[in-house]
Amino acid sequence: MQVKAVIENIRYFFEKHSKHISSVALFGGFIFDYFTLTNIDRLYDNLVVLFYLIVVTSSILVFNFLDVRGVKNWLHAFLPTIIQFSFGGLFSGFTVFYSRSTDFSVHLLFLLLLVGLLIGNEILKERYNRLTFQVSLLFVTYTVYMIFVVPLVLNAIGAWVFILSSLLSLACISLLLWGISKIVTKRFQKGKKVLFISIASIFLGIQILYFTNIIPPIPLILKDSGVYMSVSRISVDVYVAEKSPEKWYEFIVPGHIVRLVKGQPVFVYSSVYSPGDFRLPVVHHWQYFNDNTKKWLTTDRISFSSSGGRDGGYRGYTKKNQLQEGVWRVDIETGGGQIIGREVFTVEYVDESPEFLEELL
């Protein structure tokens, strides 16, 4: 009797304060993930994500099994909250992973989509008892997880790896749907058409996001990048660079002004983290904005090989002489053209070379 009374008290407390508890858990969970989840290739980080995936998958199966049989016990009442919490943990973790792997100016739309799913997980809590909603969100999490775990297993990235990741997530959700069709046959048959349309739409949408370069090339992470007047390597682990000082307001304006004497070169430096066994080219794609055509024109694509495993990322730089005055950008890309990060700057020519600040990289 005492155990039953405790359970009832807990249930009453959660029902009375569910809105506040859920909001606090959402914020607290994101902060916790931000400081505890670091690198995608860490065993701990992957175990956390797998734990959430197992919990949410099994909870969806159990909830629908109890629901169609009319079992309205305490477990049935708590399962939608468990499902919501697990999805919140997944979207929180994904937001942390992907925000650390890309330049916000390049892949802002995808990050906003993840944040939208994270916030929507809180707003749409009443829909967690609907099978189509449950399975659709689960398919999104399967796909987003496969996108970064398959490259880790294969030590490779690219279009074929992404397509394989998508097909594996499709296979996983198909297996789950087969299980659901056996456990809750009538419910599955009733919503089968809507389920298939939803999954097909999500699958197609994610392909579009990838091939339009909206999804960042995870598990690569841009650790650092910058535009300098000179870069040189003075030891195995140390680079030294010279940079012209910026005015106070230039720190808050996107892109910065590079003041040069004619004939002076510009260097772009980048440090890209990849897992230990990765070997891939990094490309600096130099582009100039043509004011007449209002288009970016490619002037150079300079690549260098990189290897993974260094916490601070694999460092490299490229150099360009005789830059035309105006707006420039250098996309830091993979060999396949996926954008890892971007540097935007404006070239202005001056009569005297400005003072330079020395910086260790």
C-alpha positions in Angstrom: 0.0 0.0 0.0 2.8 2.4 0.8 4.5 1.8 -2.6 1.2 2.4 -4.3 0.6 5.6 -2.3 4.1 6.9 -3.2 3.5 6.2 -6.9 0.1 8.1 -6.7 1.8 11.0 -5.0 4.5 11.2 -7.6 1.9 11.0 -10.4 -0.1 13.8 -8.8 3.0 15.9 -8.5 4.0 15.5 -12.1 0.4 16.1 -13.3 0.2 19.3 -11.3 3.6 20.7 -12.2 4.2 19.0 -15.5 4.5 22.3 -17.5 7.2 23.8 -15.2 9.0 20.5 -14.8 9.1 19.9 -18.6 10.4 23.4 -19.3 13.1 23.2 -16.6 14.1 19.7 -17.8 14.4 21.0 -21.4 16.7 23.9 -20.4 18.7 21.9 -17.9 19.1 19.0 -20.2 20.5 21.2 -23.0 23.0 22.8 -20.6 24.0 19.4 -19.3 24.5 18.1 -22.8 26.4 21.2 -23.9 29.1 20.6 -21.2 29.2 16.8 -21.2 28.9 16.0 -24.9 32.1 17.0 -26.6 33.3 14.9 -29.6 31.0 12.8 -31.7 33.6 10.0 -31.9 33.7 9.6 -28.1 32.3 6.3 -26.7 30.4 8.1 -23.9 28.7 10.5 -26.3 27.5 7.7 -28.6 26.3 5.6 -25.6 24.2 8.5 -24.4 22.5 8.9 -27.8 22.0 5.1 -28.2 20.5 5.0 -24.7 17.9 7.7 -25.7 17.2 5.9 -29.0 16.6 2.5 -27.2 14.4 4.1 -24.6 12.2 6.1 -27.0 11.9 3.1 -29.4 10.8 0.7 -26.7 8.5 3.2 -25.1 6.7 3.8 -28.3 6.2 0.0 -28.8 5.0 -0.5 -25.2 2.7 2.6 -25.2 0.9 1.5 -28.3 0.6 -2.1 -27.1 -1.0 -0.9 -23.8 -3.1 1.8 -25.5 -4.9 -0.5 -28.0 -5.7 -3.0 -25.2 -7.2 -0.3 -23.0 -4.6 -0.7 -20.2 -4.7 2.6 -18.4 -2.3 2.0 -15.6 0.5 4.3 -14.3 3.0 3.0 -16.9 0.6 4.0 -19.8 0.2 7.4 -18.2 3.9 8.1 -17.8 5.1 6.7 -21.2 4.2 9.9 -23.2 6.4 11.9 -20.8 9.2 9.4 -21.1 8.9 9.6 -24.9 9.0 13.4 -24.8 12.0 13.4 -22.5 13.9 11.0 -24.7 13.2 13.0 -27.8 14.3 16.1 -26.0 17.5 14.5 -25.0 18.2 13.4 -28.6 17.4 16.8 -30.2 19.4 18.5 -27.5 22.4 16.3 -28.1 22.1 16.7 -31.9 21.9 20.4 -31.6 25.1 20.4 -29.5 26.9 18.1 -31.9 26.0 19.9 -35.1 26.4 23.5 -33.6 30.0 22.6 -32.8 30.7 21.1 -36.2 29.9 24.0 -38.4 30.1 27.7 -39.0 26.8 29.3 -38.1 26.9 31.6 -41.1 26.9 28.6 -43.5 24.6 26.1 -41.9 22.3 28.3 -39.9 19.1 26.9 -41.5 19.9 23.3 -40.4 20.8 24.4 -36.9 17.5 26.4 -36.7 15.7 23.2 -37.8 17.3 21.3 -34.9 16.5 24.0 -32.4 12.9 24.1 -33.8 12.6 20.3 -33.2 14.0 20.8 -29.7 11.5 23.6 -28.9 8.7 21.9 -30.7 9.3 18.8 -28.6 8.1 20.9 -25.7 5.2 22.7 -27.4 3.7 19.6 -29.1 3.7 17.3 -26.0 0.0 16.5 -26.4 0.7 14.7 -29.6 3.0 12.0 -28.1 0.1 9.6 -28.0 -0.3 9.6 -31.8 1.5 6.9 -33.7 2.2 8.9 -36.8 3.8 11.7 -34.8 5.8 9.3 -32.7 7.2 7.3 -35.7 7.9 10.4 -37.8 10.0 12.0 -35.1 11.7 8.7 -34.5 12.7 8.5 -38.2 14.2 12.0 -38.0 16.3 10.9 -35.0 17.4 7.7 -36.7 18.5 9.6 -39.8 20.3 12.4 -38.0 22.1 9.8 -35.9 23.1 7.6 -38.8 24.4 10.7 -40.7 27.3 11.0 -38.2 27.8 7.5 -36.9 28.2 5.8 -40.4 31.1 8.1 -41.4 32.7 7.2 -38.1 32.5 3.5 -38.8 33.6 3.8 -42.4 36.2 6.5 -41.8 34.9 8.3 -44.8 32.5 11.1 -45.9 30.8 12.0 -49.1 27.5 11.5 -51.1 27.6 7.7 -51.1 28.2 7.6 -47.3 25.3 10.0 -46.8 23.0 7.9 -49.0 24.0 4.7 -47.2 23.3 6.4 -43.8 19.8 7.4 -45.1 19.1 3.9 -46.3 20.2 2.4 -43.0 17.8 4.7 -41.1 15.1 3.8 -43.5 15.8 0.1 -42.9 15.6 0.7 -39.1 12.3 2.5 -39.3 10.9 -0.2 -41.6 11.9 -2.9 -39.1 10.1 -0.9 -36.4 7.0 -0.5 -38.5 7.0 -4.3 -39.1 7.1 -4.8 -35.4 4.3 -2.2 -34.8 2.2 -4.0 -37.5 2.4 -7.2 -35.5 1.7 -5.7 -32.1 -1.1 -3.2 -33.0 -2.3 -4.5 -36.4 -5.5 -2.5 -36.6 -4.0 0.8 -35.6 -1.1 0.3 -38.1 -3.5 -0.5 -40.9 -5.6 2.5 -40.1 -2.7 4.9 -40.3 -0.5 3.1 -42.7 -1.0 5.5 -45.7 -0.3 8.6 -43.6 2.8 7.0 -42.0 4.3 6.1 -45.4 3.7 9.5 -46.8 5.2 11.1 -43.7 8.3 8.9 -43.8 8.8 9.4 -47.6 8.5 13.2 -47.2 11.1 13.2 -44.4 13.4 11.0 -46.4 13.1 13.3 -49.5 13.5 16.4 -47.4 16.7 15.3 -45.8 18.2 14.4 -49.2 17.4 17.9 -50.4 19.0 19.5 -47.3 22.2 17.5 -47.9 22.6 18.0 -51.6 21.9 21.8 -51.2 24.7 21.9 -48.6 22.4 22.8 -45.8 23.5 19.8 -43.6 27.1 20.3 -42.3 29.7 17.6 -43.1 29.7 16.0 -39.7 31.8 14.5 -38.1 34.2 17.1 -39.3 34.5 20.1 -36.9 35.9 23.5 -37.8 38.0 24.3 -34.7 39.5 27.6 -35.9 39.9 29.8 -39.0 41.1 33.3 -39.8 42.4 35.8 -42.4 46.0 36.9 -41.9 48.8 38.9 -43.5 51.2 36.1 -43.0 51.3 32.6 -41.5 54.3 30.4 -40.8 55.1 27.3 -38.9 57.7 27.7 -36.2 57.5 24.3 -34.6 55.6 21.0 -34.9 52.7 22.3 -32.8 52.9 26.1 -33.2 52.1 28.5 -36.1 52.6 32.2 -35.9 50.5 34.6 -37.8 50.3 38.4 -38.4 46.9 40.2 -38.5 46.0 43.8 -38.9 44.2 45.2 -35.8 40.5 45.8 -36.2 38.5 48.8 -35.0 36.2 48.1 -32.1 33.0 48.0 -34.2 34.5 45.6 -36.7 34.3 42.8 -34.2 30.5 42.9 -34.2 30.1 43.4 -38.0 30.1 40.1 -40.1 33.2 40.0 -42.1 36.1 42.3 -41.6 38.3 44.7 -43.5 41.8 43.7 -44.6 43.9 46.7 -45.4 46.8 46.0 -47.7 49.5 47.7 -49.7 49.4 46.6 -53.3 51.3 43.4 -53.9 50.8 42.2 -50.3 49.4 38.6 -50.1 46.5 37.3 -47.9 46.6 34.1 -46.0 43.6 32.0 -44.9 44.2 29.6 -42.0 41.9 26.8 -40.9 42.0 24.0 -38.3 39.6 21.1 -39.0 39.0 18.3 -36.5 38.3 14.8 -37.8 38.4 11.4 -36.1 41.7 9.6 -35.7 41.6 7.4 -38.8 40.3 10.0 -41.2 42.5 11.0 -44.2 40.9 13.6 -46.5 41.7 16.7 -48.5 40.7 20.2 -47.2 39.9 22.7 -49.9 40.1 26.5 -49.6 37.7 27.8 -52.2 38.6 31.5 -52.9 35.7 33.6 -54.3 35.3 37.2 -55.3 32.0 39.1 -55.3 31.4 40.8 -58.7 29.3 43.9 -58.1 28.2 44.1 -61.7 26.8 40.5 -62.0 26.0 40.3 -58.2 27.5 36.8 -58.2 30.4 35.1 -56.5 33.2 34.2 -58.9 35.7 31.4 -58.2 39.3 32.4 -58.5 41.1 29.5 -56.9 40.5 26.1 -55.3 43.6 25.2 -53.3 43.6 21.9 -51.5 45.9 20.2 -49.0 45.8 16.8 -47.3 44.8 16.4 -43.7 44.7 13.6 -41.1 42.5 13.1 -38.0 43.0 12.6 -34.3 44.4 15.9 -33.2 42.1 17.6 -30.6 42.8 21.0 -31.9 42.2 19.9 -35.5 44.5 19.5 -38.5 45.9 22.9 -39.4 46.8 24.3 -42.8 46.7 27.6 -44.8 46.6 28.9 -48.3 47.9 32.1 -49.8 46.8 34.4 -52.6 48.5 37.3 -54.2 47.2 40.3 -56.1 43.7 40.4 -54.7 41.2 42.8 -56.3 39.6 45.3 -54.0 36.2 44.4 -52.8 34.4 41.6 -50.9 36.0 38.1 -50.8 35.1 34.9 -49.2 36.9 31.6 -48.7 34.9 28.5 -48.2 36.6 25.8 -46.2 35.4 22.6 -47.9 35.8 18.9 -48.2 37.1 17.4 -51.4 33.5 16.7 -52.4 32.5 20.4 -52.0 30.7 20.2 -48.7 31.3 23.5 -46.7 32.9 23.1 -43.3 33.2 26.8 -42.6 33.6 30.2 -44.2 35.7 33.4 -43.9 34.3 36.6 -45.4 36.5 39.8 -45.7 36.8 43.0 -47.6 40.1 44.0 -49.2 41.0 47.7 -49.1 44.3 49.1 -50.5 46.2 51.7 -48.5 49.4 53.7 -49.1 51.3 52.5 -46.1 51.3 49.1 -44.6 49.4 49.1 -41.2 50.9 47.7 -38.0 50.4 44.0 -37.5 49.6 42.0 -34.4 51.3 38.7 -33.9 49.2 35.8 -32.9 50.1 32.2 -32.0 47.9 29.5 -33.6 
